[in-house]
Amino acid sequence: MTILRFEDLVAQGKAAGQRVFIRADLNVPQDDAGNITEDTRIRASVPAIELALKAGAAVMVTSHLGRPTEGEFKPEDSLAPVAQRLGELLGREVKLVSNWVDGVSVQPGEVVLLENCRLNKGEKKNNEELARKMAALCDIFVHDAFGTAHRAEGTTYGIAQFAKVACAGPLLAAEIDAIGKALEAPKRPLVAIVAGSKVSTKLTILESLSKNVDGLIVGGGIANTFMLAAGLKIGKSLAEPDLVSAAKAVIESMKVRGAEVPIPEDVVVAKTFAADAPATVKAAADVADDDLILDIGPKTAARLADQLKAAGTIVWNGPVGVFEFEAFAKGTEAIARAIAESPAFSIAGGGDTLAAIAKYGIEKDVGYISTGGGAFLEVLEGKTLPAFEILTKRAAG
């Protein structure tokens, strides 16, 4: 994928004195009083902003926050708390600018934060008039919000169409590089872990990956459906019996290429879904009618860990058991530790996956942690993200 990179433009001296518009992802969680409870996304946006400031650019930054109604400002939709936190991280005042579409006053070496872009009428539907007005505000548009790369909106697509120059910021460029390394030219064997409660929400991902990966590890409710497809009983476990034929097709698709979907040989079961429910390890063939499968068993975990340690590339999306309950967390922990120890290049994404990575403290041992939930899933589905498409088009002239 050929795109212009903001870092290259800065290195070539092309950002000095220019008006730079950065689309960041500053959509952070807040408590009822409006206090930011977790600022990872704000911190992740700082390198692009500092790069532009050091280059002597006049810097405008915007983001969405929450799901406001276009054209209707409410105090809880304001980026004011973000402006304050960003100012603390940058060590300078960051002024918040409202009603900015028709003009922004900002000087080289200054940075301003433009109020919640989703308040602008036409943002979500990528209105052309809005996109052209925003493009006219800048000399260089920098897309640095991978979490929105799967949406064709005014500040993620339209402005990139019409800006004089459109490029990827360091965060987005790193995502593009990691995705390319993991999926376009992976070191083999390529092993993917796809876990979650439902096959239906991940079916297109499973089908897409089954044509490319050497090993496809399924977990959670998805694994239960695959166990049904393999002729095993799953008791009263969460599953989708109507998708057994789809699961069989994925298994067959892999088999044709000499690849496999490992079916659990042992599982951890309980009679009720509760943190204090007694956990019992059973052979997969011995699951009782009133059992709930809540994790993979130790034999399965050891076999999968060996597979991951021998991999060349690992893609991880989803924990393999109910890791929030300690009694049913051992499978996910074994997978996490194996990924951490594996010499493979690993890329991980999805909210539950990031929670597992944090729980086991393996952040530094994962090759790349993706920040975009929906965007990451769409990449795994084999889709071309709108942001990637327009930036590639603009790079080609």
Residue pairs with C-beta under 8 A, 6 or more apart in sequence:
1 176
1 180
1 184
1 388
1 392
2 392
2 395
2 396
3 167
3 168
3 173
3 176
3 388
3 391
3 392
3 395
4 165
4 166
4 167
4 168
4 391
4 394
4 395
5 167
5 168
5 170
5 173
6 15
6 48
6 51
6 52
6 140
6 142
6 144
6 167
6 168
6 169
6 170
6 173
7 51
7 170
7 173
8 167
9 15
9 140
9 165
9 167
10 51
10 52
10 54
10 55
13 55
14 140
14 165
15 52
15 55
15 56
15 57
15 140
16 55
16 56
16 57
16 108
17 56
17 57
17 58
17 108
18 57
18 58
18 138
18 139
18 140
19 57
19 58
19 60
19 106
19 137
19 138
19 139
19 140
20 52
20 57
20 58
20 59
20 60
20 138
20 139
20 140
20 142
21 60
21 62
21 134
21 137
21 138
21 140
21 141
21 142
21 159
21 163
22 45
22 48
22 49
22 52
22 59
22 60
22 61
22 62
22 142
22 144
22 169
23 62
23 63
23 117
23 141
23 142
23 143
23 144
23 145
23 148
23 155
23 156
23 159
24 41
24 45
24 48
24 49
24 61
24 62
24 63
24 144
24 145
24 169
25 41
25 44
25 45
25 63
25 144
25 145
25 146
25 147
25 148
25 371
25 372
26 41
26 42
26 45
26 61
26 63
26 65
26 79
26 82
26 86
27 41
27 63
27 64
27 65
27 66
27 147
28 36
28 37
28 38
28 39
28 40
28 41
28 42
28 65
28 82
29 36
29 37
29 38
30 36
30 37
30 81
31 37
34 75
34 76
34 81
35 81
36 42
36 81
36 82
36 85
39 85
40 371
41 147
41 371
42 82
42 85
42 86
42 89
43 89
44 171
44 371
45 61
45 63
45 86
45 144
45 171
46 86
46 89
46 90
47 169
47 170
47 171
48 142
48 144
48 169
48 170
48 171
49 59
49 61
49 86
49 90
49 111
50 90
51 169
51 170
52 59
52 111
52 142
53 59
53 90
53 109
53 111
56 108
56 109
57 108
57 109
57 140
58 106
58 107
58 108
58 109
58 110
59 106
59 110
59 111
59 112
60 97
60 100
60 104
60 106
60 111
60 112
60 114
60 137
60 138
61 86
61 111
61 112
61 113
61 114
62 100
62 113
62 114
62 115
62 116
62 117
62 155
63 79
63 82
63 116
63 117
63 145
64 116
64 117
64 118
64 123
64 148
64 155
65 77
65 78
65 79
65 82
65 116
65 118
66 76
66 77
66 116
66 118
67 118
68 74
68 77
68 116
68 118
68 119
70 118
70 119
70 120
70 121
70 122
70 123
70 124
71 119
71 120
71 121
72 119
73 98
73 119
77 116
77 118
77 119
78 96
78 115
78 116
79 96
79 113
79 115
79 116
80 96
82 113
83 94
83 95
83 96
83 113
84 94
86 94
86 113
87 93
87 94
90 111
92 111
94 111
94 112
94 113
95 112
95 113
96 112
96 113
96 115
97 104
97 112
97 113
97 114
97 115
98 115
99 115
100 114
100 115
100 137
101 120
101 130
101 133
101 134
101 137
102 133
103 137
104 112
104 114
104 137
106 112
117 123
117 154
117 155
118 124
120 130
120 154
121 127
121 130
122 129
122 130
122 154
123 130
123 153
123 154
123 155
124 153
124 154
125 153
126 152
126 153
126 154
126 157
126 158
127 154
127 158
128 158
130 154
130 158
131 154
131 157
131 158
131 159
131 161
131 162
132 158
132 162
134 154
134 155
134 158
134 159
135 141
135 158
135 159
135 161
135 162
135 163
135 164
136 162
138 163
138 164
139 163
139 164
139 165
140 163
140 164
140 165
140 166
140 167
141 159
141 160
141 163
141 165
141 166
141 167
142 167
142 168
142 169
143 149
143 156
143 160
143 166
143 167
143 168
143 169
143 172
143 387
143 391
144 168
144 169
144 170
144 171
144 172
145 156
145 171
145 172
146 171
146 172
146 175
146 370
146 371
146 372
146 375
146 387
147 371
147 372
147 373
147 374
147 375
148 155
148 156
148 372
148 375
148 387
149 156
149 172
149 175
149 372
149 375
149 385
149 386
149 387
149 388
150 372
150 374
150 375
150 378
150 383
150 385
150 386
150 387
151 157
151 386
152 158
152 386
156 386
156 387
157 386
157 387
157 390
159 166
160 166
160 387
160 390
160 391
160 394
161 390
161 394
165 394
166 390
166 391
166 394
167 391
167 394
167 395
168 176
168 391
171 371
172 387
174 368
175 368
175 370
175 371
175 372
176 388
178 347
178 367
178 368
178 370
179 347
179 370
179 379
181 313
181 345
181 347
181 367
181 368
182 190
182 313
182 315
182 345
182 347
182 368
183 212
183 315
183 379
183 380
186 312
186 313
186 345
187 312
187 313
187 344
187 345
188 214
188 312
188 313
189 214
189 215
189 310
189 311
189 312
189 313
190 212
190 213
190 214
190 215
190 311
190 312
190 313
190 314
190 315
191 213
191 214
191 215
191 216
191 217
191 307
191 308
191 311
191 313
191 314
191 315
191 344
192 209
192 213
192 215
192 216
192 217
192 314
192 315
192 316
192 317
192 380
193 217
193 218
193 219
193 314
193 315
193 316
193 317
193 318
193 320
193 335
194 202
194 205
194 206
194 209
194 216
194 217
194 218
194 219
194 222
194 317
194 318
194 380
195 217
195 218
195 219
195 220
195 222
195 223
195 317
195 318
195 319
195 320
196 202
196 219
196 220
196 221
196 222
196 317
196 318
196 352
197 220
197 221
197 222
197 238
198 221
198 222
198 240
199 206
199 221
199 222
199 225
199 226
199 240
199 243
199 246
199 247
200 240
200 243
202 222
202 317
202 318
202 377
203 243
203 246
204 381
204 382
205 317
205 377
205 380
205 381
206 216
206 218
206 222
206 250
207 246
207 249
207 250
207 253
208 380
208 381
208 382
209 216
209 315
209 380
210 216
210 250
210 253
210 254
210 259
210 261
211 253
211 257
213 254
213 259
213 315
214 259
215 259
215 260
215 262
215 307
215 311
216 250
216 254
216 259
216 260
216 261
217 261
217 262
217 304
217 307
217 320
217 335
218 226
218 261
219 296
219 318
219 319
219 320
219 321
219 331
219 332
219 335
220 238
220 318
220 319
220 320
220 321
221 237
221 238
221 239
221 240
222 318
223 263
223 264
223 293
223 296
223 320
224 234
224 237
224 238
224 239
224 293
225 239
225 240
225 241
225 243
225 244
225 247
226 247
226 250
226 251
226 261
226 263
227 234
227 239
227 263
227 264
227 284
227 293
228 234
228 239
228 241
228 244
228 247
229 244
229 245
229 247
229 248
229 251
230 251
230 263
232 263
232 284
232 285
232 287
233 285
233 287
233 289
234 287
234 291
234 293
235 269
235 287
235 288
235 289
235 290
235 291
235 292
235 293
236 289
236 290
236 291
236 292
237 287
237 291
237 292
237 293
238 292
250 261
251 261
254 260
254 261
262 300
262 303
262 304
262 307
263 284
264 284
264 296
264 297
264 300
265 283
265 284
265 297
265 299
265 300
265 303
266 281
266 282
266 283
266 284
266 296
266 297
266 298
266 299
266 300
267 281
267 282
267 284
267 287
267 293
267 295
267 296
267 297
267 300
268 279
268 280
268 281
268 282
268 293
268 294
268 295
268 296
268 297
268 321
268 327
268 328
268 330
268 331
269 279
269 280
269 282
269 287
269 288
269 291
269 292
269 293
269 294
270 277
270 278
270 279
270 280
270 291
270 292
270 294
270 327
270 328
271 277
271 278
271 290
271 291
271 292
272 292
273 292
273 294
273 322
274 325
275 324
275 325
275 326
275 327
277 294
277 325
277 327
278 327
279 294
279 295
279 327
279 328
281 297
281 298
282 291
282 297
283 297
284 297
284 300
287 293
294 321
294 322
294 325
294 327
294 328
295 320
295 321
295 322
295 323
295 328
295 329
295 330
295 331
295 332
296 304
296 320
296 321
296 331
297 331
298 330
298 334
300 331
301 330
301 331
301 334
301 335
302 334
304 320
304 334
304 335
304 338
305 334
305 335
305 337
305 338
306 338
308 314
308 335
308 338
308 339
308 342
308 344
309 338
309 341
309 342
309 343
310 342
311 342
311 344
312 344
312 345
313 344
313 345
313 346
314 339
314 342
314 344
314 345
314 346
314 347
315 346
315 347
315 348
315 380
316 335
316 339
316 346
316 347
316 348
316 349
316 353
316 366
317 348
317 349
317 350
317 353
317 376
317 377
317 380
318 350
318 352
318 353
319 332
319 335
319 352
319 353
319 355
319 356
320 331
320 332
320 335
321 328
321 329
321 330
321 331
321 332
322 328
322 329
323 329
323 331
323 332
323 333
323 352
323 356
323 359
332 356
333 360
336 356
336 357
336 360
336 362
337 360
337 362
339 346
339 348
339 362
339 365
339 366
340 360
340 362
340 365
340 366
341 365
344 367
345 367
345 368
346 366
346 367
346 368
347 366
347 367
347 368
347 369
347 370
348 354
348 357
348 366
348 368
348 369
348 370
349 369
349 370
349 371
349 372
349 373
349 376
349 377
350 370
350 373
350 376
350 377
351 373
354 369
357 363
357 366
357 369
363 369
370 376
375 385
378 385
379 385
